[in-house]
Amino acid sequence: MSEATGKYSITMPRDIAEAAKARSGPSGLSAYVAAAVARQIERDNLNEIIQVAEAEHGPVTDEAIQALRDQLHQARQEQTQGGTNAA
């Protein structure tokens, strides 16, 4: 069963509407716009979570982000090397 839907009238720049319509494919413009709005809501929710976390713990530094990326890269390399050696 699909979720209940409603009909809404929105206004947007014509070039954006035409580009969205061209990309919407067989699912149609309404589904394309609904997916875009859902993604934006997810981003807004994540930004709210980040704001709360930063208010409590302080902002995450670029250095901390890079250190975590380095750890992830190292772990992926170790997995790849371990997978290759085990085969």
SEVEX-243920 format. One record per residue: residue in three letters; chain; x, y, z of N, C-alpha, C in turn. Coordinates in steps of 0.05 Angstrom, whole numbers, padded with zeros to 5 digits. Atoms other than C-alpha are relative to their C-alpha. Layout:
<atoms>
atom aa->ala, ch->A, n_px->X, n_py->Y, n_pz->Z, ca_px->X, ca_py->Y, ca_pz->Z, c_px->X, c_py->Y, c_pz->Z
...
</atoms>
This chain:
<atoms>
atom aa->met, ch->A, n_px->00017, n_py->-00023, n_pz->00000, ca_px->00000, ca_py->00000, ca_pz->00000, c_px->00018, c_py->00025, c_pz->00000
atom aa->ser, ch->A, n_px->-00016, n_py->-00024, n_pz->00001, ca_px->00028, ca_py->00068, ca_pz->-00018, c_px->-00010, c_py->00021, c_pz->00020
atom aa->glu, ch->A, n_px->00007, n_py->-00021, n_pz->-00019, ca_px->00028, ca_py->00129, ca_pz->00027, c_px->-00021, c_py->00018, c_pz->-00013
atom aa->ala, ch->A, n_px->00020, n_py->-00019, n_pz->00009, ca_px->-00029, ca_py->00179, ca_pz->00022, c_px->00015, c_py->00023, c_pz->-00013
atom aa->thr, ch->A, n_px->-00011, n_py->-00023, n_pz->00013, ca_px->-00014, ca_py->00236, ca_pz->-00025, c_px->-00019, c_py->00023, c_pz->00000
atom aa->gly, ch->A, n_px->00017, n_py->-00024, n_pz->00002, ca_px->-00039, ca_py->00306, ca_pz->-00033, c_px->00009, c_py->00015, c_pz->-00025
atom aa->lys, ch->A, n_px->-00007, n_py->-00015, n_pz->00024, ca_px->-00040, ca_py->00353, ca_pz->-00092, c_px->00007, c_py->00028, c_pz->00009
atom aa->tyr, ch->A, n_px->-00010, n_py->-00026, n_pz->-00008, ca_px->00000, ca_py->00417, ca_pz->-00084, c_px->00008, c_py->00016, c_pz->-00024
atom aa->ser, ch->A, n_px->-00009, n_py->-00017, n_pz->00021, ca_px->00015, ca_py->00476, ca_pz->-00127, c_px->00025, c_py->00014, c_pz->00010
atom aa->ile, ch->A, n_px->-00024, n_py->-00014, n_pz->-00007, ca_px->00086, ca_py->00502, ca_pz->-00125, c_px->00010, c_py->00018, c_pz->-00023
atom aa->thr, ch->A, n_px->-00011, n_py->-00018, n_pz->00019, ca_px->00123, ca_py->00557, ca_pz->-00160, c_px->00031, c_py->-00003, c_pz->00001
atom aa->met, ch->A, n_px->-00029, n_py->00002, n_pz->00002, ca_px->00195, ca_py->00549, ca_pz->-00185, c_px->00009, c_py->00012, c_pz->-00026
atom aa->pro, ch->A, n_px->-00010, n_py->-00011, n_pz->00025, ca_px->00239, ca_py->00579, ca_pz->-00238, c_px->-00005, c_py->-00020, c_pz->-00023
atom aa->arg, ch->A, n_px->00007, n_py->00017, n_pz->00023, ca_px->00220, ca_py->00552, ca_pz->-00307, c_px->00023, c_py->-00018, c_pz->-00008
atom aa->asp, ch->A, n_px->-00023, n_py->00016, n_pz->00009, ca_px->00290, ca_py->00528, ca_pz->-00324, c_px->00004, c_py->-00024, c_pz->00019
atom aa->ile, ch->A, n_px->-00002, n_py->00022, n_pz->-00019, ca_px->00292, ca_py->00486, ca_pz->-00260, c_px->-00022, c_py->-00020, c_pz->-00005
atom aa->ala, ch->A, n_px->00023, n_py->00018, n_pz->00004, ca_px->00223, ca_py->00458, ca_pz->-00273, c_px->00004, c_py->-00016, c_pz->-00026
atom aa->glu, ch->A, n_px->-00005, n_py->00014, n_pz->00025, ca_px->00241, ca_py->00440, ca_pz->-00345, c_px->00022, c_py->-00021, c_pz->00003
atom aa->ala, ch->A, n_px->-00022, n_py->00019, n_pz->-00004, ca_px->00306, ca_py->00407, ca_pz->-00324, c_px->-00009, c_py->-00024, c_pz->00016
atom aa->ala, ch->A, n_px->00011, n_py->00021, n_pz->-00017, ca_px->00270, ca_py->00367, ca_pz->-00270, c_px->-00019, c_py->-00018, c_pz->-00017
atom aa->lys, ch->A, n_px->00019, n_py->00016, n_pz->00017, ca_px->00216, ca_py->00346, ca_pz->-00320, c_px->00015, c_py->-00017, c_pz->-00019
atom aa->ala, ch->A, n_px->-00016, n_py->00015, n_pz->00019, ca_px->00269, ca_py->00324, ca_pz->-00370, c_px->00014, c_py->-00024, c_pz->00013
atom aa->arg, ch->A, n_px->-00014, n_py->00021, n_pz->-00014, ca_px->00304, ca_py->00282, ca_pz->-00317, c_px->-00018, c_py->-00019, c_pz->00015
atom aa->ser, ch->A, n_px->00017, n_py->00015, n_pz->-00017, ca_px->00243, ca_py->00254, ca_pz->-00283, c_px->-00006, c_py->-00029, c_pz->-00009
atom aa->gly, ch->A, n_px->00004, n_py->00027, n_pz->00011, ca_px->00236, ca_py->00194, ca_pz->-00329, c_px->-00028, c_py->-00010, c_pz->00003
atom aa->pro, ch->A, n_px->00027, n_py->00012, n_pz->00000, ca_px->00178, ca_py->00145, ca_pz->-00326, c_px->-00014, c_py->00004, c_pz->00027
atom aa->ser, ch->A, n_px->00013, n_py->-00004, n_pz->-00026, ca_px->00165, ca_py->00159, ca_pz->-00252, c_px->-00015, c_py->00027, c_pz->00001
atom aa->gly, ch->A, n_px->00014, n_py->-00026, n_pz->00001, ca_px->00143, ca_py->00230, ca_pz->-00269, c_px->00011, c_py->00021, c_pz->00017
atom aa->leu, ch->A, n_px->-00010, n_py->-00024, n_pz->-00014, ca_px->00156, ca_py->00299, ca_pz->-00245, c_px->-00007, c_py->00000, c_pz->00030
atom aa->ser, ch->A, n_px->00008, n_py->00000, n_pz->-00029, ca_px->00117, ca_py->00291, ca_pz->-00180, c_px->00018, c_py->-00017, c_pz->00017
atom aa->ala, ch->A, n_px->-00017, n_py->00018, n_pz->-00015, ca_px->00158, ca_py->00232, ca_pz->-00158, c_px->00029, c_py->00011, c_pz->00002
atom aa->tyr, ch->A, n_px->-00027, n_py->-00011, n_pz->00001, ca_px->00223, ca_py->00267, ca_pz->-00178, c_px->00001, c_py->00023, c_pz->00021
atom aa->val, ch->A, n_px->00001, n_py->-00022, n_pz->-00019, ca_px->00204, ca_py->00330, ca_pz->-00138, c_px->-00003, c_py->-00011, c_pz->00029
atom aa->ala, ch->A, n_px->00003, n_py->00011, n_pz->-00027, ca_px->00181, ca_py->00288, ca_pz->-00078, c_px->00026, c_py->-00012, c_pz->00010
atom aa->ala, ch->A, n_px->-00026, n_py->00012, n_pz->-00008, ca_px->00248, ca_py->00251, ca_pz->-00077, c_px->00020, c_py->00022, c_pz->00007
atom aa->ala, ch->A, n_px->-00019, n_py->-00022, n_pz->-00006, ca_px->00286, ca_py->00317, ca_pz->-00080, c_px->-00007, c_py->00014, c_pz->00026
atom aa->val, ch->A, n_px->00009, n_py->-00012, n_pz->-00025, ca_px->00245, ca_py->00346, ca_pz->-00023, c_px->00007, c_py->-00018, c_pz->00023
atom aa->ala, ch->A, n_px->-00007, n_py->00019, n_pz->-00021, ca_px->00255, ca_py->00283, ca_pz->00018, c_px->00030, c_py->00001, c_pz->00006
atom aa->arg, ch->A, n_px->-00029, n_py->-00002, n_pz->-00004, ca_px->00331, ca_py->00288, ca_pz->00008, c_px->00006, c_py->00026, c_pz->00015
atom aa->gln, ch->A, n_px->-00005, n_py->-00025, n_pz->-00014, ca_px->00329, ca_py->00361, ca_pz->00030, c_px->-00008, c_py->-00001, c_pz->00029
atom aa->ile, ch->A, n_px->00009, n_py->00003, n_pz->-00028, ca_px->00290, ca_py->00343, ca_pz->00093, c_px->00021, c_py->-00016, c_pz->00015
atom aa->glu, ch->A, n_px->-00021, n_py->00015, n_pz->-00013, ca_px->00343, ca_py->00290, ca_pz->00109, c_px->00024, c_py->00017, c_pz->00006
atom aa->arg, ch->A, n_px->-00023, n_py->-00018, n_pz->-00004, ca_px->00398, ca_py->00342, ca_pz->00100, c_px->-00006, c_py->00020, c_pz->00023
atom aa->asp, ch->A, n_px->00007, n_py->-00018, n_pz->-00021, ca_px->00361, ca_py->00391, ca_pz->00144, c_px->00001, c_py->-00013, c_pz->00027
atom aa->asn, ch->A, n_px->00000, n_py->00015, n_pz->-00025, ca_px->00352, ca_py->00338, ca_pz->00198, c_px->00029, c_py->-00006, c_pz->00009
atom aa->leu, ch->A, n_px->-00028, n_py->00005, n_pz->-00007, ca_px->00426, ca_py->00320, ca_pz->00195, c_px->00014, c_py->00026, c_pz->00009
atom aa->asn, ch->A, n_px->-00011, n_py->-00026, n_pz->-00009, ca_px->00445, ca_py->00394, ca_pz->00200, c_px->-00009, c_py->00006, c_pz->00029
atom aa->glu, ch->A, n_px->00009, n_py->-00005, n_pz->-00028, ca_px->00402, ca_py->00399, ca_pz->00263, c_px->00015, c_py->-00017, c_pz->00020
atom aa->ile, ch->A, n_px->-00015, n_py->00018, n_pz->-00017, ca_px->00437, ca_py->00339, ca_pz->00293, c_px->00029, c_py->00010, c_pz->00004
atom aa->ile, ch->A, n_px->-00027, n_py->-00011, n_pz->-00002, ca_px->00505, ca_py->00369, ca_pz->00277, c_px->00000, c_py->00025, c_pz->00018
atom aa->gln, ch->A, n_px->00001, n_py->-00024, n_pz->-00017, ca_px->00485, ca_py->00435, ca_pz->00309, c_px->-00002, c_py->-00007, c_pz->00029
atom aa->val, ch->A, n_px->00003, n_py->00009, n_pz->-00028, ca_px->00463, ca_py->00400, ca_pz->00373, c_px->00026, c_py->-00012, c_pz->00010
atom aa->ala, ch->A, n_px->-00025, n_py->00013, n_pz->-00008, ca_px->00527, ca_py->00358, ca_pz->00375, c_px->00022, c_py->00021, c_pz->00004
atom aa->glu, ch->A, n_px->-00020, n_py->-00020, n_pz->-00003, ca_px->00571, ca_py->00418, ca_pz->00363, c_px->-00005, c_py->00019, c_pz->00023
atom aa->ala, ch->A, n_px->00006, n_py->-00017, n_pz->-00023, ca_px->00535, ca_py->00459, ca_pz->00416, c_px->00009, c_py->-00014, c_pz->00025
atom aa->glu, ch->A, n_px->-00007, n_py->00015, n_pz->-00023, ca_px->00548, ca_py->00403, ca_pz->00465, c_px->00030, c_py->-00006, c_pz->00002
atom aa->his, ch->A, n_px->-00027, n_py->00009, n_pz->00000, ca_px->00618, ca_py->00381, ca_pz->00444, c_px->00020, c_py->00018, c_pz->-00014
atom aa->gly, ch->A, n_px->-00018, n_py->-00018, n_pz->00016, ca_px->00646, ca_py->00438, ca_pz->00402, c_px->00001, c_py->-00010, c_pz->-00029
atom aa->pro, ch->A, n_px->-00002, n_py->00007, n_pz->00029, ca_px->00658, ca_py->00439, ca_pz->00327, c_px->00022, c_py->-00021, c_pz->-00005
atom aa->val, ch->A, n_px->-00020, n_py->00019, n_pz->00008, ca_px->00695, ca_py->00383, ca_pz->00293, c_px->00021, c_py->00014, c_pz->-00017
atom aa->thr, ch->A, n_px->-00021, n_py->-00014, n_pz->00015, ca_px->00762, ca_py->00407, ca_pz->00267, c_px->00006, c_py->-00014, c_pz->-00026
atom aa->asp, ch->A, n_px->-00008, n_py->00013, n_pz->00025, ca_px->00788, ca_py->00395, ca_pz->00197, c_px->00021, c_py->-00021, c_pz->00006
atom aa->glu, ch->A, n_px->-00020, n_py->00019, n_pz->-00007, ca_px->00846, ca_py->00359, ca_pz->00230, c_px->-00012, c_py->-00027, c_pz->00010
atom aa->ala, ch->A, n_px->00013, n_py->00025, n_pz->-00010, ca_px->00800, ca_py->00310, ca_pz->00266, c_px->-00014, c_py->-00015, c_pz->-00023
atom aa->ile, ch->A, n_px->00012, n_py->00013, n_pz->00023, ca_px->00762, ca_py->00297, ca_pz->00201, c_px->00021, c_py->-00014, c_pz->-00016
atom aa->gln, ch->A, n_px->-00021, n_py->00012, n_pz->00016, ca_px->00827, ca_py->00284, ca_pz->00164, c_px->00011, c_py->-00025, c_pz->00014
atom aa->ala, ch->A, n_px->-00010, n_py->00023, n_pz->-00015, ca_px->00851, ca_py->00237, ca_pz->00219, c_px->-00019, c_py->-00024, c_pz->-00003
atom aa->leu, ch->A, n_px->00019, n_py->00021, n_pz->00004, ca_px->00787, ca_py->00197, ca_pz->00213, c_px->00000, c_py->-00011, c_pz->-00028
atom aa->arg, ch->A, n_px->-00002, n_py->00009, n_pz->00027, ca_px->00792, ca_py->00195, ca_pz->00138, c_px->00025, c_py->-00018, c_pz->-00004
atom aa->asp, ch->A, n_px->-00024, n_py->00016, n_pz->00001, ca_px->00863, ca_py->00169, ca_pz->00145, c_px->-00003, c_py->-00027, c_pz->00012
atom aa->gln, ch->A, n_px->00006, n_py->00026, n_pz->-00013, ca_px->00840, ca_py->00115, ca_pz->00192, c_px->-00017, c_py->-00018, c_pz->-00018
atom aa->leu, ch->A, n_px->00018, n_py->00015, n_pz->00018, ca_px->00785, ca_py->00094, ca_pz->00144, c_px->00016, c_py->-00010, c_pz->-00024
atom aa->his, ch->A, n_px->-00017, n_py->00008, n_pz->00023, ca_px->00834, ca_py->00093, ca_pz->00086, c_px->00018, c_py->-00023, c_pz->00007
atom aa->gln, ch->A, n_px->-00017, n_py->00021, n_pz->-00010, ca_px->00882, ca_py->00051, ca_pz->00126, c_px->-00015, c_py->-00027, c_pz->00004
atom aa->ala, ch->A, n_px->00016, n_py->00024, n_pz->-00004, ca_px->00827, ca_py->00002, ca_pz->00146, c_px->-00008, c_py->-00013, c_pz->-00026
atom aa->arg, ch->A, n_px->00007, n_py->00011, n_pz->00026, ca_px->00805, ca_py->-00005, ca_pz->00074, c_px->00023, c_py->-00014, c_pz->-00013
atom aa->gln, ch->A, n_px->-00024, n_py->00012, n_pz->00011, ca_px->00876, ca_py->-00019, ca_pz->00052, c_px->00005, c_py->-00027, c_pz->00013
atom aa->glu, ch->A, n_px->-00004, n_py->00025, n_pz->-00015, ca_px->00883, ca_py->-00072, ca_pz->00106, c_px->-00020, c_py->-00021, c_pz->-00008
atom aa->gln, ch->A, n_px->00020, n_py->00019, n_pz->00009, ca_px->00818, ca_py->-00104, ca_pz->00084, c_px->00006, c_py->-00011, c_pz->-00027
atom aa->thr, ch->A, n_px->-00006, n_py->00008, n_pz->00027, ca_px->00838, ca_py->-00105, ca_pz->00012, c_px->00024, c_py->-00019, c_pz->00000
atom aa->gln, ch->A, n_px->-00024, n_py->00017, n_pz->00000, ca_px->00907, ca_py->-00134, ca_pz->00027, c_px->-00007, c_py->-00027, c_pz->00013
atom aa->gly, ch->A, n_px->00008, n_py->00025, n_pz->-00014, ca_px->00876, ca_py->-00185, ca_pz->00075, c_px->-00017, c_py->-00017, c_pz->-00018
atom aa->gly, ch->A, n_px->00017, n_py->00015, n_pz->00018, ca_px->00824, ca_py->-00205, ca_pz->00023, c_px->00016, c_py->-00012, c_pz->-00023
atom aa->thr, ch->A, n_px->-00017, n_py->00009, n_pz->00022, ca_px->00877, ca_py->-00212, ca_pz->-00031, c_px->00017, c_py->-00023, c_pz->00009
atom aa->asn, ch->A, n_px->-00017, n_py->00021, n_pz->-00011, ca_px->00923, ca_py->-00254, ca_pz->00013, c_px->-00015, c_py->-00025, c_pz->00007
atom aa->ala, ch->A, n_px->00016, n_py->00024, n_pz->-00009, ca_px->00867, ca_py->-00300, ca_pz->00036, c_px->-00010, c_py->-00016, c_pz->-00024
atom aa->ala, ch->A, n_px->00011, n_py->00014, n_pz->00024, ca_px->00846, ca_py->-00318, ca_pz->-00035, c_px->00018, c_py->-00021, c_pz->-00011
</atoms>
